[in-house]
Amino acid sequence: MTVAMLGYHVEQFRKGFFVSDNLVYVLMITVGKAAAPAHSTVRLCVDEVTYWNARV
């Protein structure tokens, strides 16, 4: 399972993984297996959140 990760301390990450200051983080992706079942979430279908342009 992978997921985009938010809410981590960038400076602690830099120190822990020896990331130099000239690099800019863009996104952290975690990879692993869940220790316990996840909480259920509500997902909307594409048609409920997308507007499709159409020629008239």
mmCIF file as Biopython writes it, N, C-alpha, C and O atoms, coordinates in Angstrom:
data_model
#
loop_
_atom_site.group_PDB
_atom_site.id
_atom_site.type_symbol
_atom_site.label_atom_id
_atom_site.label_alt_id
_atom_site.label_comp_id
_atom_site.label_asym_id
_atom_site.label_entity_id
_atom_site.label_seq_id
_atom_site.pdbx_PDB_ins_code
_atom_site.Cartn_x
_atom_site.Cartn_y
_atom_site.Cartn_z
_atom_site.occupancy
_atom_site.B_iso_or_equiv
_atom_site.auth_seq_id
_atom_site.auth_asym_id
_atom_site.pdbx_PDB_model_num
ATOM 1   N N  . MET A ? 1  ? 0.843   -1.167 0.000   1.0 0.0 1  A 1 
ATOM 2   C CA . MET A ? 1  ? 0.000   0.000  0.000   1.0 0.0 1  A 1 
ATOM 3   C C  . MET A ? 1  ? 0.890   1.232  0.000   1.0 0.0 1  A 1 
ATOM 4   O O  . MET A ? 1  ? 1.922   1.251  0.671   1.0 0.0 1  A 1 
ATOM 5   N N  . THR A ? 2  ? 0.503   2.257  -0.744  1.0 0.0 2  A 1 
ATOM 6   C CA . THR A ? 2  ? 1.222   3.526  -0.734  1.0 0.0 2  A 1 
ATOM 7   C C  . THR A ? 2  ? 0.225   4.640  -0.478  1.0 0.0 2  A 1 
ATOM 8   O O  . THR A ? 2  ? -0.964  4.504  -0.764  1.0 0.0 2  A 1 
ATOM 9   N N  . VAL A ? 3  ? 0.718   5.736  0.059   1.0 0.0 3  A 1 
ATOM 10  C CA . VAL A ? 3  ? -0.134  6.884  0.327   1.0 0.0 3  A 1 
ATOM 11  C C  . VAL A ? 3  ? 0.750   8.121  0.416   1.0 0.0 3  A 1 
ATOM 12  O O  . VAL A ? 3  ? 1.862   8.062  0.942   1.0 0.0 3  A 1 
ATOM 13  N N  . ALA A ? 4  ? 0.253   9.238  -0.101  1.0 0.0 4  A 1 
ATOM 14  C CA . ALA A ? 4  ? 0.979   10.500 0.043   1.0 0.0 4  A 1 
ATOM 15  C C  . ALA A ? 4  ? 0.923   10.903 1.511   1.0 0.0 4  A 1 
ATOM 16  O O  . ALA A ? 4  ? -0.125  10.797 2.149   1.0 0.0 4  A 1 
ATOM 17  N N  . MET A ? 5  ? 2.038   11.362 2.040   1.0 0.0 5  A 1 
ATOM 18  C CA . MET A ? 5  ? 2.122   11.640 3.472   1.0 0.0 5  A 1 
ATOM 19  C C  . MET A ? 5  ? 2.212   13.133 3.737   1.0 0.0 5  A 1 
ATOM 20  O O  . MET A ? 5  ? 3.015   13.838 3.125   1.0 0.0 5  A 1 
ATOM 21  N N  . LEU A ? 6  ? 1.393   13.599 4.642   1.0 0.0 6  A 1 
ATOM 22  C CA . LEU A ? 6  ? 1.401   14.988 5.088   1.0 0.0 6  A 1 
ATOM 23  C C  . LEU A ? 6  ? 1.593   15.021 6.595   1.0 0.0 6  A 1 
ATOM 24  O O  . LEU A ? 6  ? 1.430   14.004 7.268   1.0 0.0 6  A 1 
ATOM 25  N N  . GLY A ? 7  ? 1.935   16.173 7.118   1.0 0.0 7  A 1 
ATOM 26  C CA . GLY A ? 7  ? 1.977   16.339 8.561   1.0 0.0 7  A 1 
ATOM 27  C C  . GLY A ? 7  ? 3.228   15.818 9.234   1.0 0.0 7  A 1 
ATOM 28  O O  . GLY A ? 7  ? 3.182   15.472 10.414  1.0 0.0 7  A 1 
ATOM 29  N N  . TYR A ? 8  ? 4.337   15.749 8.531   1.0 0.0 8  A 1 
ATOM 30  C CA . TYR A ? 8  ? 5.584   15.338 9.165   1.0 0.0 8  A 1 
ATOM 31  C C  . TYR A ? 8  ? 6.486   16.563 9.332   1.0 0.0 8  A 1 
ATOM 32  O O  . TYR A ? 8  ? 6.284   17.577 8.664   1.0 0.0 8  A 1 
ATOM 33  N N  . HIS A ? 9  ? 7.452   16.473 10.197  1.0 0.0 9  A 1 
ATOM 34  C CA . HIS A ? 9  ? 8.367   17.576 10.477  1.0 0.0 9  A 1 
ATOM 35  C C  . HIS A ? 9  ? 9.547   17.496 9.511   1.0 0.0 9  A 1 
ATOM 36  O O  . HIS A ? 9  ? 10.390  16.605 9.609   1.0 0.0 9  A 1 
ATOM 37  N N  . VAL A ? 10 ? 9.587   18.437 8.587   1.0 0.0 10 A 1 
ATOM 38  C CA . VAL A ? 10 ? 10.587  18.422 7.528   1.0 0.0 10 A 1 
ATOM 39  C C  . VAL A ? 10 ? 12.003  18.443 8.099   1.0 0.0 10 A 1 
ATOM 40  O O  . VAL A ? 10 ? 12.860  17.686 7.643   1.0 0.0 10 A 1 
ATOM 41  N N  . GLU A ? 11 ? 12.259  19.287 9.075   1.0 0.0 11 A 1 
ATOM 42  C CA . GLU A ? 11 ? 13.610  19.392 9.626   1.0 0.0 11 A 1 
ATOM 43  C C  . GLU A ? 11 ? 14.034  18.102 10.331  1.0 0.0 11 A 1 
ATOM 44  O O  . GLU A ? 11 ? 15.190  17.690 10.232  1.0 0.0 11 A 1 
ATOM 45  N N  . GLN A ? 12 ? 13.114  17.475 11.030  1.0 0.0 12 A 1 
ATOM 46  C CA . GLN A ? 12 ? 13.439  16.191 11.665  1.0 0.0 12 A 1 
ATOM 47  C C  . GLN A ? 12 ? 13.719  15.122 10.613  1.0 0.0 12 A 1 
ATOM 48  O O  . GLN A ? 12 ? 14.609  14.289 10.782  1.0 0.0 12 A 1 
ATOM 49  N N  . PHE A ? 13 ? 12.955  15.155 9.532   1.0 0.0 13 A 1 
ATOM 50  C CA . PHE A ? 13 ? 13.183  14.211 8.438   1.0 0.0 13 A 1 
ATOM 51  C C  . PHE A ? 13 ? 14.566  14.437 7.824   1.0 0.0 13 A 1 
ATOM 52  O O  . PHE A ? 13 ? 15.309  13.486 7.583   1.0 0.0 13 A 1 
ATOM 53  N N  . ARG A ? 14 ? 14.903  15.711 7.572   1.0 0.0 14 A 1 
ATOM 54  C CA . ARG A ? 14 ? 16.212  16.043 6.993   1.0 0.0 14 A 1 
ATOM 55  C C  . ARG A ? 14 ? 17.347  15.514 7.858   1.0 0.0 14 A 1 
ATOM 56  O O  . ARG A ? 14 ? 18.301  14.923 7.352   1.0 0.0 14 A 1 
ATOM 57  N N  . LYS A ? 15 ? 17.239  15.730 9.162   1.0 0.0 15 A 1 
ATOM 58  C CA . LYS A ? 15 ? 18.286  15.285 10.076  1.0 0.0 15 A 1 
ATOM 59  C C  . LYS A ? 15 ? 18.347  13.762 10.152  1.0 0.0 15 A 1 
ATOM 60  O O  . LYS A ? 15 ? 19.434  13.184 10.121  1.0 0.0 15 A 1 
ATOM 61  N N  . GLY A ? 16 ? 17.203  13.116 10.251  1.0 0.0 16 A 1 
ATOM 62  C CA . GLY A ? 16 ? 17.156  11.667 10.399  1.0 0.0 16 A 1 
ATOM 63  C C  . GLY A ? 16 ? 17.649  10.899 9.189   1.0 0.0 16 A 1 
ATOM 64  O O  . GLY A ? 16 ? 18.209  9.811  9.321   1.0 0.0 16 A 1 
ATOM 65  N N  . PHE A ? 17 ? 17.439  11.474 7.992   1.0 0.0 17 A 1 
ATOM 66  C CA . PHE A ? 17 ? 17.840  10.804 6.754   1.0 0.0 17 A 1 
ATOM 67  C C  . PHE A ? 17 ? 18.987  11.509 6.047   1.0 0.0 17 A 1 
ATOM 68  O O  . PHE A ? 17 ? 19.309  11.189 4.903   1.0 0.0 17 A 1 
ATOM 69  N N  . PHE A ? 18 ? 19.607  12.477 6.737   1.0 0.0 18 A 1 
ATOM 70  C CA . PHE A ? 18 ? 20.782  13.182 6.212   1.0 0.0 18 A 1 
ATOM 71  C C  . PHE A ? 18 ? 20.530  13.810 4.847   1.0 0.0 18 A 1 
ATOM 72  O O  . PHE A ? 18 ? 21.322  13.638 3.920   1.0 0.0 18 A 1 
ATOM 73  N N  . VAL A ? 19 ? 19.421  14.541 4.730   1.0 0.0 19 A 1 
ATOM 74  C CA . VAL A ? 19 ? 19.058  15.214 3.484   1.0 0.0 19 A 1 
ATOM 75  C C  . VAL A ? 19 ? 19.684  16.603 3.508   1.0 0.0 19 A 1 
ATOM 76  O O  . VAL A ? 19 ? 19.461  17.368 4.447   1.0 0.0 19 A 1 
ATOM 77  N N  . SER A ? 20 ? 20.457  16.930 2.493   1.0 0.0 20 A 1 
ATOM 78  C CA . SER A ? 20 ? 21.148  18.225 2.465   1.0 0.0 20 A 1 
ATOM 79  C C  . SER A ? 20 ? 20.172  19.374 2.228   1.0 0.0 20 A 1 
ATOM 80  O O  . SER A ? 20 ? 19.078  19.178 1.699   1.0 0.0 20 A 1 
ATOM 81  N N  . ASP A ? 21 ? 20.581  20.564 2.624   1.0 0.0 21 A 1 
ATOM 82  C CA . ASP A ? 21 ? 19.727  21.749 2.538   1.0 0.0 21 A 1 
ATOM 83  C C  . ASP A ? 21 ? 19.487  22.223 1.107   1.0 0.0 21 A 1 
ATOM 84  O O  . ASP A ? 21 ? 18.552  22.986 0.865   1.0 0.0 21 A 1 
ATOM 85  N N  . ASN A ? 22 ? 20.314  21.786 0.153   1.0 0.0 22 A 1 
ATOM 86  C CA . ASN A ? 22 ? 20.117  22.235 -1.230  1.0 0.0 22 A 1 
ATOM 87  C C  . ASN A ? 22 ? 19.013  21.455 -1.941  1.0 0.0 22 A 1 
ATOM 88  O O  . ASN A ? 22 ? 18.695  21.765 -3.090  1.0 0.0 22 A 1 
ATOM 89  N N  . LEU A ? 23 ? 18.424  20.457 -1.293  1.0 0.0 23 A 1 
ATOM 90  C CA . LEU A ? 23 ? 17.325  19.689 -1.873  1.0 0.0 23 A 1 
ATOM 91  C C  . LEU A ? 23 ? 15.999  20.174 -1.300  1.0 0.0 23 A 1 
ATOM 92  O O  . LEU A ? 23 ? 15.897  20.473 -0.110  1.0 0.0 23 A 1 
ATOM 93  N N  . VAL A ? 24 ? 15.001  20.249 -2.147  1.0 0.0 24 A 1 
ATOM 94  C CA . VAL A ? 24 ? 13.667  20.699 -1.738  1.0 0.0 24 A 1 
ATOM 95  C C  . VAL A ? 24 ? 12.727  19.506 -1.799  1.0 0.0 24 A 1 
ATOM 96  O O  . VAL A ? 24 ? 12.637  18.826 -2.821  1.0 0.0 24 A 1 
ATOM 97  N N  . TYR A ? 25 ? 12.035  19.260 -0.711  1.0 0.0 25 A 1 
ATOM 98  C CA . TYR A ? 25 ? 11.087  18.146 -0.725  1.0 0.0 25 A 1 
ATOM 99  C C  . TYR A ? 25 ? 9.834   18.556 -1.480  1.0 0.0 25 A 1 
ATOM 100 O O  . TYR A ? 25 ? 9.410   19.710 -1.415  1.0 0.0 25 A 1 
ATOM 101 N N  . VAL A ? 26 ? 9.252   17.624 -2.184  1.0 0.0 26 A 1 
ATOM 102 C CA . VAL A ? 26 ? 8.023   17.867 -2.928  1.0 0.0 26 A 1 
ATOM 103 C C  . VAL A ? 26 ? 6.902   17.005 -2.362  1.0 0.0 26 A 1 
ATOM 104 O O  . VAL A ? 26 ? 5.788   17.481 -2.142  1.0 0.0 26 A 1 
ATOM 105 N N  . LEU A ? 27 ? 7.207   15.741 -2.132  1.0 0.0 27 A 1 
ATOM 106 C CA . LEU A ? 27 ? 6.190   14.818 -1.681  1.0 0.0 27 A 1 
ATOM 107 C C  . LEU A ? 27 ? 6.862   13.614 -1.034  1.0 0.0 27 A 1 
ATOM 108 O O  . LEU A ? 27 ? 7.882   13.126 -1.520  1.0 0.0 27 A 1 
ATOM 109 N N  . MET A ? 28 ? 6.295   13.149 0.042   1.0 0.0 28 A 1 
ATOM 110 C CA . MET A ? 28 ? 6.781   11.924 0.662   1.0 0.0 28 A 1 
ATOM 111 C C  . MET A ? 28 ? 5.717   10.852 0.447   1.0 0.0 28 A 1 
ATOM 112 O O  . MET A ? 28 ? 4.534   11.073 0.706   1.0 0.0 28 A 1 
ATOM 113 N N  . ILE A ? 29 ? 6.148   9.708  -0.022  1.0 0.0 29 A 1 
ATOM 114 C CA . ILE A ? 29 ? 5.230   8.589  -0.219  1.0 0.0 29 A 1 
ATOM 115 C C  . ILE A ? 29 ? 5.674   7.464  0.695   1.0 0.0 29 A 1 
ATOM 116 O O  . ILE A ? 29 ? 6.822   7.022  0.644   1.0 0.0 29 A 1 
ATOM 117 N N  . THR A ? 30 ? 4.764   7.008  1.523   1.0 0.0 30 A 1 
ATOM 118 C CA . THR A ? 30 ? 5.063   5.893  2.416   1.0 0.0 30 A 1 
ATOM 119 C C  . THR A ? 30 ? 4.729   4.581  1.721   1.0 0.0 30 A 1 
ATOM 120 O O  . THR A ? 30 ? 3.818   4.517  0.895   1.0 0.0 30 A 1 
ATOM 121 N N  . VAL A ? 31 ? 5.460   3.559  2.057   1.0 0.0 31 A 1 
ATOM 122 C CA . VAL A ? 31 ? 5.219   2.229  1.510   1.0 0.0 31 A 1 
ATOM 123 C C  . VAL A ? 31 ? 5.233   1.258  2.681   1.0 0.0 31 A 1 
ATOM 124 O O  . VAL A ? 31 ? 6.161   1.274  3.490   1.0 0.0 31 A 1 
ATOM 125 N N  . GLY A ? 32 ? 4.232   0.429  2.777   1.0 0.0 32 A 1 
ATOM 126 C CA . GLY A ? 32 ? 4.232   -0.516 3.882   1.0 0.0 32 A 1 
ATOM 127 C C  . GLY A ? 32 ? 2.934   -1.279 3.995   1.0 0.0 32 A 1 
ATOM 128 O O  . GLY A ? 32 ? 2.076   -1.237 3.114   1.0 0.0 32 A 1 
ATOM 129 N N  . LYS A ? 33 ? 2.819   -1.971 5.096   1.0 0.0 33 A 1 
ATOM 130 C CA . LYS A ? 33 ? 1.642   -2.792 5.375   1.0 0.0 33 A 1 
ATOM 131 C C  . LYS A ? 33 ? 1.001   -2.266 6.657   1.0 0.0 33 A 1 
ATOM 132 O O  . LYS A ? 33 ? 1.702   -1.956 7.621   1.0 0.0 33 A 1 
ATOM 133 N N  . ALA A ? 34 ? -0.310  -2.167 6.671   1.0 0.0 34 A 1 
ATOM 134 C CA . ALA A ? 34 ? -1.023  -1.631 7.828   1.0 0.0 34 A 1 
ATOM 135 C C  . ALA A ? 34 ? -0.871  -2.547 9.041   1.0 0.0 34 A 1 
ATOM 136 O O  . ALA A ? 34 ? -0.935  -3.771 8.922   1.0 0.0 34 A 1 
ATOM 137 N N  . ALA A ? 35 ? -0.671  -1.941 10.199  1.0 0.0 35 A 1 
ATOM 138 C CA . ALA A ? 35 ? -0.579  -2.708 11.442  1.0 0.0 35 A 1 
ATOM 139 C C  . ALA A ? 35 ? -1.966  -3.131 11.921  1.0 0.0 35 A 1 
ATOM 140 O O  . ALA A ? 35 ? -2.120  -4.124 12.631  1.0 0.0 35 A 1 
ATOM 141 N N  . ALA A ? 36 ? -2.976  -2.350 11.513  1.0 0.0 36 A 1 
ATOM 142 C CA . ALA A ? 36 ? -4.364  -2.623 11.892  1.0 0.0 36 A 1 
ATOM 143 C C  . ALA A ? 36 ? -5.269  -2.151 10.758  1.0 0.0 36 A 1 
ATOM 144 O O  . ALA A ? 36 ? -4.843  -1.336 9.940   1.0 0.0 36 A 1 
ATOM 145 N N  . PRO A ? 37 ? -6.500  -2.638 10.688  1.0 0.0 37 A 1 
ATOM 146 C CA . PRO A ? 37 ? -7.415  -2.165 9.651   1.0 0.0 37 A 1 
ATOM 147 C C  . PRO A ? 37 ? -7.617  -0.652 9.738   1.0 0.0 37 A 1 
ATOM 148 O O  . PRO A ? 37 ? -7.689  -0.082 10.826  1.0 0.0 37 A 1 
ATOM 149 N N  . ALA A ? 38 ? -7.706  -0.023 8.582   1.0 0.0 38 A 1 
ATOM 150 C CA . ALA A ? 38 ? -7.866  1.428  8.522   1.0 0.0 38 A 1 
ATOM 151 C C  . ALA A ? 38 ? -9.307  1.836  8.796   1.0 0.0 38 A 1 
ATOM 152 O O  . ALA A ? 38 ? -10.229 1.027  8.695   1.0 0.0 38 A 1 
ATOM 153 N N  . HIS A ? 39 ? -9.481  3.098  9.142   1.0 0.0 39 A 1 
ATOM 154 C CA . HIS A ? 39 ? -10.825 3.648  9.318   1.0 0.0 39 A 1 
ATOM 155 C C  . HIS A ? 39 ? -11.456 3.816  7.938   1.0 0.0 39 A 1 
ATOM 156 O O  . HIS A ? 39 ? -10.762 4.151  6.978   1.0 0.0 39 A 1 
ATOM 157 N N  . SER A ? 40 ? -12.735 3.590  7.833   1.0 0.0 40 A 1 
ATOM 158 C CA . SER A ? 40 ? -13.401 3.763  6.545   1.0 0.0 40 A 1 
ATOM 159 C C  . SER A ? 40 ? -13.525 5.254  6.225   1.0 0.0 40 A 1 
ATOM 160 O O  . SER A ? 40 ? -13.627 6.087  7.125   1.0 0.0 40 A 1 
ATOM 161 N N  . THR A ? 41 ? -13.515 5.577  4.927   1.0 0.0 41 A 1 
ATOM 162 C CA . THR A ? 41 ? -13.642 6.967  4.484   1.0 0.0 41 A 1 
ATOM 163 C C  . THR A ? 41 ? -14.749 7.053  3.455   1.0 0.0 41 A 1 
ATOM 164 O O  . THR A ? 41 ? -15.148 6.048  2.867   1.0 0.0 41 A 1 
ATOM 165 N N  . VAL A ? 42 ? -15.236 8.247  3.246   1.0 0.0 42 A 1 
ATOM 166 C CA . VAL A ? 42 ? -16.265 8.485  2.250   1.0 0.0 42 A 1 
ATOM 167 C C  . VAL A ? 42 ? -15.568 8.942  0.974   1.0 0.0 42 A 1 
ATOM 168 O O  . VAL A ? 42 ? -14.818 9.918  0.994   1.0 0.0 42 A 1 
ATOM 169 N N  . ARG A ? 43 ? -15.802 8.267  -0.102  1.0 0.0 43 A 1 
ATOM 170 C CA . ARG A ? 43 ? -15.214 8.626  -1.391  1.0 0.0 43 A 1 
ATOM 171 C C  . ARG A ? 43 ? -16.349 8.967  -2.349  1.0 0.0 43 A 1 
ATOM 172 O O  . ARG A ? 43 ? -17.316 8.216  -2.475  1.0 0.0 43 A 1 
ATOM 173 N N  . LEU A ? 44 ? -16.220 10.094 -3.012  1.0 0.0 44 A 1 
ATOM 174 C CA . LEU A ? 44 ? -17.215 10.496 -3.997  1.0 0.0 44 A 1 
ATOM 175 C C  . LEU A ? 44 ? -16.793 9.971  -5.357  1.0 0.0 44 A 1 
ATOM 176 O O  . LEU A ? 44 ? -15.600 9.883  -5.646  1.0 0.0 44 A 1 
ATOM 177 N N  . CYS A ? 45 ? -17.762 9.620  -6.193  1.0 0.0 45 A 1 
ATOM 178 C CA . CYS A ? 45 ? -17.430 9.147  -7.526  1.0 0.0 45 A 1 
ATOM 179 C C  . CYS A ? 45 ? -16.989 10.330 -8.393  1.0 0.0 45 A 1 
ATOM 180 O O  . CYS A ? 45 ? -17.270 11.482 -8.065  1.0 0.0 45 A 1 
ATOM 181 N N  . VAL A ? 46 ? -16.315 10.048 -9.471  1.0 0.0 46 A 1 
ATOM 182 C CA . VAL A ? 46 ? -15.755 11.082 -10.343 1.0 0.0 46 A 1 
ATOM 183 C C  . VAL A ? 46 ? -16.835 12.041 -10.832 1.0 0.0 46 A 1 
ATOM 184 O O  . VAL A ? 46 ? -16.603 13.249 -10.884 1.0 0.0 46 A 1 
ATOM 185 N N  . ASP A ? 47 ? -17.988 11.536 -11.185 1.0 0.0 47 A 1 
ATOM 186 C CA . ASP A ? 47 ? -19.057 12.394 -11.708 1.0 0.0 47 A 1 
ATOM 187 C C  . ASP A ? 47 ? -19.589 13.378 -10.668 1.0 0.0 47 A 1 
ATOM 188 O O  . ASP A ? 47 ? -20.177 14.394 -11.038 1.0 0.0 47 A 1 
ATOM 189 N N  . GLU A ? 48 ? -19.401 13.108 -9.402  1.0 0.0 48 A 1 
ATOM 190 C CA . GLU A ? 48 ? -19.875 14.010 -8.359  1.0 0.0 48 A 1 
ATOM 191 C C  . GLU A ? 48 ? -18.894 15.148 -8.080  1.0 0.0 48 A 1 
ATOM 192 O O  . GLU A ? 48 ? -19.269 16.154 -7.477  1.0 0.0 48 A 1 
ATOM 193 N N  . VAL A ? 49 ? -17.656 14.999 -8.508  1.0 0.0 49 A 1 
ATOM 194 C CA . VAL A ? 49 ? -16.647 16.025 -8.209  1.0 0.0 49 A 1 
ATOM 195 C C  . VAL A ? 49 ? -16.008 16.624 -9.453  1.0 0.0 49 A 1 
ATOM 196 O O  . VAL A ? 49 ? -15.104 17.452 -9.339  1.0 0.0 49 A 1 
ATOM 197 N N  . THR A ? 50 ? -16.459 16.223 -10.638 1.0 0.0 50 A 1 
ATOM 198 C CA . THR A ? 50 ? -15.846 16.674 -11.881 1.0 0.0 50 A 1 
ATOM 199 C C  . THR A ? 50 ? -16.891 17.317 -12.784 1.0 0.0 50 A 1 
ATOM 200 O O  . THR A ? 50 ? -18.020 16.841 -12.898 1.0 0.0 50 A 1 
ATOM 201 N N  . TYR A ? 51 ? -16.488 18.400 -13.415 1.0 0.0 51 A 1 
ATOM 202 C CA . TYR A ? 51 ? -17.336 19.040 -14.413 1.0 0.0 51 A 1 
ATOM 203 C C  . TYR A ? 51 ? -16.723 18.777 -15.770 1.0 0.0 51 A 1 
ATOM 204 O O  . TYR A ? 51 ? -15.563 19.120 -15.997 1.0 0.0 51 A 1 
ATOM 205 N N  . TRP A ? 52 ? -17.469 18.179 -16.674 1.0 0.0 52 A 1 
ATOM 206 C CA . TRP A ? 52 ? -16.965 17.856 -18.004 1.0 0.0 52 A 1 
ATOM 207 C C  . TRP A ? 52 ? -17.478 18.882 -18.993 1.0 0.0 52 A 1 
ATOM 208 O O  . TRP A ? 52 ? -18.689 19.067 -19.118 1.0 0.0 52 A 1 
ATOM 209 N N  . ASN A ? 53 ? -16.574 19.558 -19.703 1.0 0.0 53 A 1 
ATOM 210 C CA . ASN A ? 53 ? -16.973 20.503 -20.744 1.0 0.0 53 A 1 
ATOM 211 C C  . ASN A ? 53 ? -17.562 19.729 -21.902 1.0 0.0 53 A 1 
ATOM 212 O O  . ASN A ? 53 ? -17.142 18.612 -22.202 1.0 0.0 53 A 1 
ATOM 213 N N  . ALA A ? 54 ? -18.547 20.343 -22.552 1.0 0.0 54 A 1 
ATOM 214 C CA . ALA A ? 54 ? -19.176 19.688 -23.693 1.0 0.0 54 A 1 
ATOM 215 C C  . ALA A ? 54 ? -19.477 20.729 -24.773 1.0 0.0 54 A 1 
ATOM 216 O O  . ALA A ? 54 ? -19.828 21.872 -24.479 1.0 0.0 54 A 1 
ATOM 217 N N  . ARG A ? 55 ? -19.333 20.311 -26.004 1.0 0.0 55 A 1 
ATOM 218 C CA . ARG A ? 55 ? -19.703 21.198 -27.114 1.0 0.0 55 A 1 
ATOM 219 C C  . ARG A ? 55 ? -21.207 21.157 -27.290 1.0 0.0 55 A 1 
ATOM 220 O O  . ARG A ? 55 ? -21.839 20.105 -27.199 1.0 0.0 55 A 1 
ATOM 221 N N  . VAL A ? 56 ? -21.758 22.326 -27.542 1.0 0.0 56 A 1 
ATOM 222 C CA . VAL A ? 56 ? -23.216 22.419 -27.705 1.0 0.0 56 A 1 
ATOM 223 C C  . VAL A ? 56 ? -23.553 22.636 -29.148 1.0 0.0 56 A 1 
ATOM 224 O O  . VAL A ? 56 ? -24.728 22.742 -29.499 1.0 0.0 56 A 1 
#
